[in-house]
């Protein structure tokens, strides 16, 4: 597996991954019927944001986007989001992407990385984040309308760098 900077030709493989995640309504607060154009605008942003992909040969396994958590006085803390293809989950792709963006945030001089909305039922992601140094700062009860579990909490997670 290689992690590299996103190029526009990756979108043809990345969009189906993002659309599947949006339709599932289990991990991200994306509209389930979002268009490819809306997805692209949400995932691929200009500097200071960066988008990366994990690939195995010509096959896209997942993607990460990272940048400042907030503008101005909050710009010293990074944030990131991750997408992993359904058939690549549980194989270390998300862990590798998270490690990569943590290293990238350190290189760029961020003081920490904050995740603002980790769905509490997304146990796989929570375990990975905790293993990589994140802690749950707090949980907003019932803030996410999960497709099958109903209203569940959203964790705010933080990792000092």
Buried (B, 14 or more C-beta within 10 A) or exposed (E): BEBEEBEEEBBEBBBBBBBEBBBBBBBBEBEEEBEBEBBBEBBBBEEEBBBBBBBEEEEBBBBBBBBBBEEEEEEBBBBBBBBBBEEBEEBBBBBBBBBBBBEBBEEBEBEBBBBBBBBBBBEBBBEBBEEEBBEBEEBEEEBBEBEEEEEBBBBBBBBEB
